[in-house]
Every structure is written in C-alpha cells, then in structure tokens.
C-alpha cells in the first residue's frame, strides 16, 4: 500500500493551501491520497486545551502575516477575508464523511468543491442546501445527503472519523500520514517530497 | 543592508538544528547573519500564556517524533537525550549577549560553541565556569565575562535583547527576519531560500 492520508479542517487556511498541492505530490510518487476532514475545534480547543490561534499574542499576528504571504506566493485570490469570522465547519465535515463513506470515489472532488465554495466563492458552507447543491453538481441526487445531515447519520460518521484521527495523533490542519509516518503543517511539503523521493530516513 | 537575524533559545532542539544551517544560507545569498539569543520561557510561557510543548496532548508527542526525525536526517548524534530535563538557559543567554555586545565578531562562534557544549557534549551550560571556559577557548580572557555574569550586566543585556525581540514579534525558536521579513520555525528553510533567491513576493 502506498497511501498518503490528508487531514484538514475546511475552515483552516493552511488546510486549504495544502489541498491545492497534495494531489500532485501523491500522484508524482504513485501514492493514493485519502482525504479526511477533521475538526480543529475538537483537537486543538478540547483535547489540547489551547486557545484559538488568532487570540494568541505574537503568534496570532505572525500566522496571519504568514497565511497572506502563502496565498500571495501561490497566486490564490480569496473570495473571503482571512480575518472574517470563520464558518462553523461541522456540517461540511458531516457531509464530507457521508460522501466518503458512500461514494469514496467522489470524496476528493467533493472536498475540493467545498473548499472552493468557502474560500473562493465565499459561500456559507454551514448550510445543508449549499452542501447539497455542491453534491448535486457532481451529477448526484442530493436527497440522500440531505437526509444524512438531518437524521444523525452524518453526525455519527463525522464523530467516528474525528475519534479515529485523534487516536492516530492527528491534531492540526493540514496533517499528513505517508504510510503512517506523520507530518504536520503546510510547511512540510518539501520534507514530504524528500521522504517520498528517498523512501524515508 | 542585507541581514538575516537569527533568534534562538540554546535549549531549543529546533533552534540547534537551525543553527547548523543558517550560516550557509546567509552566505550563499551574500547576507550577513546576526545571531540573537532569546528565551522561550518569556515569550511562550509568559507573553503568550501557553504551556510547554512537551505537556500539550498529541502535539507534544508529535513534535518529539519530528525532532528525532530531523536529527536523524541531518546525521547529528546528540550527546544528551531529547527527553532529558532541559537546562535553565538564562545564564547562557546573558553570556551570549555580553559577548555580542562587547565582541560582536565572536558572537556567532560563541553561540555555536555553547550549542555544541550543550547538545553534543552534554555539558551544563547553566554554569558560569563552563561558559567562561567556552569563551576562554576563543583565546579570550574569561574574567570580564564572569564579572558580567555576577554583577548584573549580563542580566541587563539579556533583558534588553529579549524586550527588543518581543517588540519585533519574535516568539519562537528558531525565528528569522530577512531584512525584517519574519519566518518562524525550522521548516522554513525552503521558503527562506525561495524568498532570498526571488527577492520576495
């Protein structure tokens, strides 16, 4: 098995940045890539007991500067402001994991479309109708997804996925596992490339 | 002016890793490099209100794994265990800033020797005699340095340097400023190289 697991929170700017590059890296080295939504609100705030990044003196300001620098470098023009209040990502996470469970072949495409809806088109991703319309645009019937968002199935799938990610030590966004070897952070692309090219060290 | 400022805490493993690479990067692009000791205990614990990294669930374990992976990649054989209790870095910081103030031409060399004493030779760097002997090995008289460690001058110089670093937004180790542009973390070498090669973006 040659697999990269890619963990992200839809409202994480560094997760979005990583989502634009991970597919090409996996493909270059013949790895499959398994996309997995997680929730920073659970790992960082609840499990780790930390404060939201933006509220941490010095580091909050620095990270904001670094985010903007990264988007500038990648030439990505955002539709929403990086300092706008973030959406509540739970509904998008439930929708993703329902898609991942039922149509794993569509999971990456669905995640990319949700990321773009949020960051490029500034759409409200904590809304079932919008999530349903994103899924429908993949030539799928939206009703089963909307049912899963309403009847607790999406909630159950997301909780199981978040529990699994925590049990693997995943705490941030983006977080990667290359055949189980963990790499945290958007800055790790060069190290991951070296790891993939060399077979590890 | 083409200057890279390099901020580090002597007891930071990532700071030590960075200390082995920053000189070559600066030289490659014709930059001078100004080494500056800082104190994580002031920035992270006091100003930012965070807990020590090792005590943070999930992240502490991950960072420990990443440290070991980085040292392995660089082929650095440590004389002290990464999970041994850290030394108290204040005395080494005072000694460094006294050297930096009085003999700036020796500051980088002194810092490298203190780093190696601690990480490679597992010496106790919170000890005036050892710091004096490291300075004496540079063909210098140790007495003025020992006086500065005893009479408050070293303390004053370190406090001023830490205050200055905080005023510039420096919070971690390693932290770099390339003509004022901030980069945090050991993982930033590739981004810094791209910044230097391109003139920024």
Boltz contact constraints between the chains, C-beta under 6 A:
constraints:
  - contact:
      token1: [A, 47]
      token2: [B, 57]
      max_distance: 6.0
  - contact:
      token1: [A, 48]
      token2: [B, 56]
      max_distance: 6.0
  - contact:
      token1: [A, 48]
      token2: [B, 57]
      max_distance: 6.0
  - contact:
      token1: [A, 56]
      token2: [B, 48]
      max_distance: 6.0
  - contact:
      token1: [A, 57]
      token2: [B, 47]
      max_distance: 6.0
  - contact:
      token1: [A, 57]
      token2: [B, 48]
      max_distance: 6.0
  - contact:
      token1: [A, 58]
      token2: [B, 169]
      max_distance: 6.0
  - contact:
      token1: [A, 58]
      token2: [B, 171]
      max_distance: 6.0
  - contact:
      token1: [A, 59]
      token2: [B, 171]
      max_distance: 6.0
  - contact:
      token1: [A, 62]
      token2: [B, 169]
      max_distance: 6.0
  - contact:
      token1: [A, 62]
      token2: [B, 184]
      max_distance: 6.0
  - contact:
      token1: [A, 72]
      token2: [B, 201]
      max_distance: 6.0
  - contact:
      token1: [A, 73]
      token2: [B, 201]
      max_distance: 6.0
  - contact:
      token1: [A, 169]
      token2: [B, 58]
      max_distance: 6.0
  - contact:
      token1: [A, 169]
      token2: [B, 62]
      max_distance: 6.0
  - contact:
      token1: [A, 171]
      token2: [B, 58]
      max_distance: 6.0
  - contact:
      token1: [A, 171]
      token2: [B, 59]
      max_distance: 6.0
  - contact:
      token1: [A, 184]
      token2: [B, 62]
      max_distance: 6.0
  - contact:
      token1: [A, 187]
      token2: [B, 187]
      max_distance: 6.0
  - contact:
      token1: [A, 190]
      token2: [B, 190]
      max_distance: 6.0
  - contact:
      token1: [A, 201]
      token2: [B, 72]
      max_distance: 6.0
  - contact:
      token1: [A, 201]
      token2: [B, 73]
      max_distance: 6.0
